[in-house]
Amino acid sequence: MSTRLLLLSDTHVPQKARALPEQVWRAIDAADVVIHAGDWNAAPVYEAIRDRAARLIGVLGNNDGPDLAAQLPAVAHATIEGIRFSVVHETGPKERRELRMAAVFPDTDVLVFGHSHIPWDTTTPGGMRLPNPGPPTARRRQPHRTYLTAVADAGVLRDVRLRSVDTSA
């Protein structure tokens, strides 16, 4: 059986956006598991996603306050369809990221992270995948607001797609 995944990070509601775009809510509804790599900014957006998602795996970001710190870990781990996921907000500079994260997370197949507001998807020499979905709300210097979808299926992460948020919706 396969599991539909939605990868989010840096939603920044209400700091950078008043609300999540409707396209993101539809993606939450379509996902079997939502993975959020931190920087929610306020408990109401976390609670809304938690209440609407079939399953939510989330972590604390550097812009999240004590209300979220009481509810979220700094690092989360989960096995989905035989794939070992870890989730963390920040991984440090892009230089040597793959080598550093492989050393920190040796028992991880996929490390979902955020913080940079830059979509990223690389693989370490040992095979660990490092996707960053980018932000669906605050794009900074990127051309689009983004998130990732993927499918976990029998130990394989497949159909990984970077999705642009439609600004006309």
C-alpha positions in Angstrom: 0.0 0.0 0.0 1.3 3.5 -0.8 1.1 6.6 1.3 0.6 10.1 -0.1 2.9 12.7 1.5 2.7 16.4 1.8 5.9 18.2 2.9 5.6 21.7 4.2 7.8 24.1 6.1 8.0 27.8 6.9 4.3 28.5 6.8 4.8 31.7 8.9 1.2 32.3 9.7 0.3 35.0 10.7 3.8 36.6 10.7 4.3 36.6 6.9 0.9 35.5 5.7 -2.6 35.9 7.0 -3.6 32.3 6.2 -2.4 29.3 4.2 -3.4 29.4 0.5 -6.5 27.3 -0.3 -4.3 25.2 -2.6 -2.2 24.1 0.4 -5.4 23.2 2.3 -6.5 21.0 -0.6 -3.1 19.3 -0.5 -3.5 18.7 3.2 -6.8 17.1 2.6 -5.4 14.9 -0.2 -2.4 13.7 1.9 -2.2 10.6 4.1 0.6 12.1 6.0 1.6 15.8 6.3 5.2 16.5 7.4 5.9 20.0 8.5 9.5 21.1 9.2 8.8 24.0 11.5 8.3 27.8 11.5 4.5 27.6 11.9 4.7 30.9 13.8 1.6 30.5 16.0 -0.3 27.7 17.6 -3.6 28.3 15.6 -2.0 27.3 12.3 -0.4 24.2 13.8 -3.7 23.3 15.4 -5.7 23.8 12.2 -3.3 21.6 10.2 -3.2 19.0 13.0 -7.0 18.9 13.2 -7.4 18.7 9.4 -4.6 16.3 8.5 -5.1 12.6 8.5 -1.7 12.3 10.2 0.7 15.1 11.1 4.4 14.9 11.8 5.9 18.3 12.8 8.7 20.0 14.5 9.5 23.3 16.1 11.2 26.1 14.1 13.3 28.9 15.2 10.4 31.4 14.9 8.0 29.3 16.9 7.2 30.5 20.4 6.7 28.8 23.8 3.1 27.8 22.9 4.4 25.6 20.1 7.5 24.5 22.0 5.1 22.9 24.5 3.6 20.8 21.8 6.3 20.1 19.2 9.7 18.4 19.3 12.9 19.8 17.8 13.4 16.6 15.8 10.8 14.0 14.8 11.3 10.4 13.5 8.8 8.2 11.8 8.8 5.1 9.6 6.4 5.3 6.7 6.0 2.4 4.3 9.4 1.1 5.4 11.2 4.5 4.8 12.9 6.0 7.9 12.0 9.7 8.0 13.5 12.4 10.2 12.3 16.0 10.4 14.3 19.0 11.6 13.9 22.7 11.0 17.5 23.8 10.4 20.5 22.0 8.9 23.0 24.9 8.8 24.8 26.2 5.7 24.3 24.6 2.3 28.0 23.9 2.0 28.7 20.3 3.1 25.1 19.9 4.2 24.8 16.4 2.9 28.0 15.2 4.7 27.0 16.9 8.0 23.4 15.5 8.0 24.6 12.0 7.1 26.8 12.1 10.2 24.0 13.5 12.4 21.2 11.2 11.1 22.9 7.9 10.2 19.7 5.8 10.5 17.6 8.1 8.3 16.5 7.5 4.7 14.8 10.9 4.2 15.6 14.0 6.2 12.9 16.7 5.7 14.1 20.2 6.7 13.2 23.9 6.2 14.5 27.2 7.4 16.2 28.5 4.3 13.1 29.3 2.3 14.9 27.7 -0.6 13.5 24.5 -2.1 16.1 21.7 -2.0 16.3 18.1 -2.9 19.7 16.3 -2.9 21.0 12.9 -1.9 24.0 12.1 0.3 26.7 9.8 -1.0 25.2 7.2 1.3 21.8 7.6 -0.2 19.9 9.7 2.4 17.6 12.1 0.6 17.3 15.8 1.9 14.2 17.5 0.7 13.3 21.1 1.7 9.8 22.0 0.4 10.4 25.8 0.6 7.7 28.0 1.9 4.1 28.0 0.7 3.6 31.6 1.9 6.8 33.7 2.2 8.9 33.1 -0.9 11.7 35.6 0.0 14.0 35.8 -3.0 12.6 32.6 -4.7 10.5 32.9 -7.8 7.6 30.9 -6.3 5.9 29.9 -3.1 6.3 26.1 -2.9 5.6 22.8 -1.2 6.5 19.1 -2.0 4.3 16.1 -2.6 5.6 12.5 -2.7 4.5 8.9 -2.4 6.1 6.4 0.1 5.6 3.0 -1.4 7.2 -0.3 -0.2 10.4 1.3 1.0 10.8 3.7 -2.0 10.1 7.4 -2.0 8.7 8.2 -5.5 6.9 10.8 -7.4 8.6 13.7 -5.5 7.3 16.9 -7.0 8.0 20.5 -6.2 4.7 22.3 -6.5 4.3 26.1 -7.0 1.5 27.8 -5.2 -0.8 29.4 -7.7 -0.9 33.1 -6.8 -4.0 33.7 -8.8 -6.1 31.4 -6.6 
